[in-house]
Amino acid sequence: MVVIQSLGTVLFGDPFAVMNTIGLVAFALVGSSKAIREEFDLLGIVIVGLAMAFAGGATRDLLVARVPLALQSPIEIGLGLLGVALAIGLNIVLSAPETHPITLVSDAIGLAAFSTAGAIVATDVGVSAFGVVAIATINAVGGGAFADILLDRAPFILFEDFYASCAVLGGSAYWVAGAIGASAGTAAAACAVVTVGSRLAAVTYSWNLPTAQSLEP
């Protein structure tokens, strides 16, 4: 009964709980798909999937001086394992799950959800505008960067694609919405919409930030 009540709180509770739930499942799916592509064994797939789901949030929690949520509730781990199971299931029915639209959209949704969750936590502890944007971004991309390290490659957020920038835009939208007096729910919606919208646009139109070399005459 306690587990059922806890799950109900996660699924139907405050905006943070909802966004955190979505982010955990989505990013565990994406991280596991990357490990499957590299032909990791089942344990490796679980480790990479959970790392992508939890590393960003754990870093967020350490920055605001609280015990990471992954260590507080079995529900958190269960949601991550659900994402891992979904990735393994997709691999059975799809030939290239990492590049399939389902995975790409899940990645965008996870990015938006974790950007919003990070912005909510940062606002609750009363950090500055920069702190809100920074923690939202760390929450959103920290897991992906850690997963890339486990996959023995440089974190792709550092050298390709318009990805972390989407979290920056989303975190900024959250702070602006709050600064003009919008409710917490409205600010969360603004962050999520801006993040997922900019990420899907970046994928569709192949947006990239310029490199130093591209600025040379």
C-alpha positions as CSV (number, residue, x, y, z in Angstrom):
1,M,0.0,0.0,0.0
2,V,2.9,2.4,0.8
3,V,4.5,1.7,-2.5
4,I,1.2,2.3,-4.4
5,Q,0.7,5.6,-2.5
6,S,4.3,6.7,-3.3
7,L,3.8,5.9,-7.0
8,G,0.5,7.9,-6.9
9,T,2.4,10.9,-5.5
10,V,5.0,10.6,-8.2
11,L,2.6,10.4,-11.0
12,F,-0.1,12.8,-9.9
13,G,1.8,15.2,-7.6
14,D,3.5,18.5,-8.0
15,P,5.1,19.7,-11.3
16,F,8.6,18.6,-10.1
17,A,7.4,15.0,-9.4
18,V,5.8,14.8,-12.8
19,M,8.8,16.2,-14.7
20,N,11.2,14.1,-12.8
21,T,9.2,10.9,-13.6
22,I,9.1,11.7,-17.3
23,G,12.8,12.6,-17.3
24,L,13.9,9.4,-15.6
25,V,12.1,7.0,-17.9
26,A,13.0,9.0,-21.1
27,F,16.7,9.3,-20.3
28,A,17.1,5.8,-19.1
29,L,15.6,4.7,-22.4
30,V,18.0,6.9,-24.4
31,G,21.1,5.9,-22.4
32,S,20.3,2.2,-22.7
33,S,19.8,2.6,-26.4
34,K,23.3,4.1,-26.7
35,A,24.8,1.2,-24.7
36,I,22.9,-1.3,-26.9
37,R,24.4,0.2,-30.0
38,E,27.9,-0.2,-28.5
39,E,27.0,-3.9,-27.9
40,F,27.3,-3.7,-24.1
41,D,26.1,-6.7,-22.1
42,L,22.8,-6.4,-20.1
43,L,24.6,-5.2,-16.9
44,G,26.4,-2.5,-19.0
45,I,23.1,-1.5,-20.6
46,V,21.5,-1.1,-17.1
47,I,24.5,0.9,-15.8
48,V,24.6,3.3,-18.7
49,G,20.9,3.8,-18.7
50,L,20.7,4.5,-15.0
51,A,23.7,6.8,-15.2
52,M,22.1,8.9,-17.8
53,A,18.8,9.0,-15.8
54,F,20.4,9.8,-12.5
55,A,23.8,11.6,-12.8
56,G,22.3,15.0,-13.7
57,G,19.8,14.9,-10.9
58,A,22.3,13.7,-8.4
59,T,24.7,16.6,-9.3
60,R,21.7,19.0,-9.0
61,D,20.9,17.6,-5.5
62,L,24.6,17.9,-4.4
63,L,24.7,21.5,-5.5
64,V,21.7,22.4,-3.4
65,A,23.0,20.3,-0.4
66,R,20.5,17.5,-0.3
67,V,20.6,13.7,-0.5
68,P,20.1,12.6,-4.1
69,L,16.5,11.4,-4.7
70,A,17.9,8.2,-6.3
71,L,19.1,7.2,-2.8
72,Q,15.8,8.1,-1.1
73,S,13.1,6.1,-2.9
74,P,12.9,2.8,-4.6
75,I,10.4,4.4,-7.0
76,E,13.2,6.4,-8.6
77,I,15.2,3.3,-9.4
78,G,12.1,1.5,-10.6
79,L,11.3,4.3,-13.1
80,G,14.9,4.1,-14.4
81,L,14.7,0.4,-14.8
82,L,11.4,0.9,-16.7
83,G,13.2,3.0,-19.2
84,V,16.0,0.4,-19.6
85,A,13.3,-2.3,-20.2
86,L,11.7,-0.1,-22.9
87,A,15.0,0.3,-24.6
88,I,15.7,-3.4,-24.7
89,G,12.2,-4.0,-26.0
90,L,12.6,-1.4,-28.7
91,N,15.9,-3.1,-29.7
92,I,14.0,-6.3,-30.3
93,V,11.6,-4.8,-32.7
94,L,13.7,-2.0,-34.3
95,S,16.9,-2.3,-36.3
96,A,18.5,1.0,-35.1
97,P,16.7,2.1,-31.9
98,E,19.2,4.9,-31.0
99,T,18.4,6.9,-34.2
100,H,14.7,6.0,-34.3
101,P,12.2,8.9,-33.9
102,I,10.9,7.3,-30.7
103,T,14.3,7.6,-29.1
104,L,15.0,11.1,-30.5
105,V,11.6,12.4,-29.2
106,S,12.2,10.7,-25.9
107,D,15.5,12.4,-25.6
108,A,13.9,15.8,-26.3
109,I,11.2,15.1,-23.8
110,G,13.7,14.0,-21.2
111,L,15.8,17.1,-21.8
112,A,12.7,19.3,-21.3
113,A,11.6,17.4,-18.2
114,F,14.9,17.5,-16.5
115,S,15.5,21.2,-17.4
116,T,12.2,22.0,-15.7
117,A,12.9,19.8,-12.7
118,G,16.2,21.5,-12.2
119,A,14.7,25.0,-12.5
120,I,12.0,24.1,-10.0
121,V,14.6,22.9,-7.4
122,A,16.9,25.8,-8.0
123,T,14.0,28.3,-7.5
124,D,12.9,26.5,-4.4
125,V,16.3,27.0,-2.7
126,G,16.4,30.6,-3.7
127,V,19.5,30.8,-6.0
128,S,20.1,33.6,-8.5
129,A,18.8,33.8,-12.1
130,F,22.2,32.4,-13.2
131,G,21.8,29.6,-10.7
132,V,18.4,28.7,-12.0
133,V,19.6,28.4,-15.5
134,A,22.9,26.7,-14.5
135,I,21.1,24.0,-12.4
136,A,18.4,23.5,-15.0
137,T,21.1,22.8,-17.6
138,I,23.2,20.6,-15.3
139,N,20.2,18.6,-14.4
140,A,19.3,18.2,-18.1
141,V,22.7,17.4,-19.7
142,G,24.8,16.0,-16.8
143,G,23.5,12.5,-17.2
144,G,24.1,12.4,-20.9
145,A,27.7,13.7,-20.4
146,F,28.4,11.0,-17.8
147,A,26.9,8.3,-20.1
148,D,29.2,9.4,-22.9
149,I,32.2,9.0,-20.6
150,L,31.1,5.4,-19.8
151,L,30.8,4.8,-23.5
152,D,34.4,6.0,-23.9
153,R,33.7,9.1,-26.0
154,A,33.8,12.8,-25.5
155,P,30.5,14.2,-24.3
156,F,28.7,15.3,-27.4
157,I,27.3,18.3,-25.8
158,L,30.7,19.9,-25.9
159,F,31.4,19.7,-29.6
160,E,28.3,19.0,-31.7
161,D,24.6,19.6,-32.0
162,F,22.2,22.2,-30.5
163,Y,21.5,20.4,-27.3
164,A,22.6,21.9,-24.0
165,S,21.6,25.3,-25.5
166,C,18.0,24.1,-25.4
167,A,18.2,23.5,-21.7
168,V,19.7,27.0,-21.3
169,L,16.8,28.5,-23.2
170,G,14.3,26.4,-21.2
171,G,15.8,27.4,-17.8
172,S,15.8,31.0,-18.9
173,A,12.2,30.8,-19.9
174,Y,11.4,29.4,-16.4
175,W,13.1,32.3,-14.7
176,V,11.6,34.9,-16.9
177,A,8.1,33.5,-16.3
178,G,8.6,33.5,-12.6
179,A,10.1,37.0,-12.6
180,I,7.0,38.4,-14.3
181,G,4.7,36.8,-11.8
182,A,3.6,33.6,-13.5
183,S,2.6,30.6,-11.3
184,A,5.0,27.7,-10.8
185,G,2.9,25.6,-13.1
186,T,3.0,28.1,-15.9
187,A,6.7,28.6,-15.5
188,A,7.2,24.9,-15.6
189,A,5.1,24.6,-18.8
190,A,7.1,27.5,-20.4
191,C,10.4,25.8,-19.6
192,A,9.2,22.4,-21.0
193,V,7.7,23.9,-24.1
194,V,10.7,26.0,-25.0
195,T,13.2,23.2,-24.3
196,V,11.4,20.4,-26.2
197,G,10.4,22.8,-29.0
198,S,13.9,24.1,-29.6
199,R,15.4,20.6,-29.4
200,L,13.0,19.2,-31.9
201,A,13.6,22.2,-34.2
202,A,17.3,21.6,-33.9
203,V,17.0,18.0,-34.9
204,T,14.7,18.8,-37.8
205,Y,16.8,21.6,-39.2
206,S,20.2,20.4,-38.1
207,W,21.1,23.4,-36.0
208,N,24.6,23.6,-34.6
209,L,26.5,26.2,-32.7
210,P,29.5,27.7,-34.6
211,T,33.0,26.6,-33.7
212,A,36.0,28.9,-33.4
213,Q,37.3,27.6,-36.7
214,S,34.1,28.6,-38.5
215,L,34.7,32.2,-37.4
216,E,38.0,32.4,-39.1
217,P,38.2,34.5,-42.4
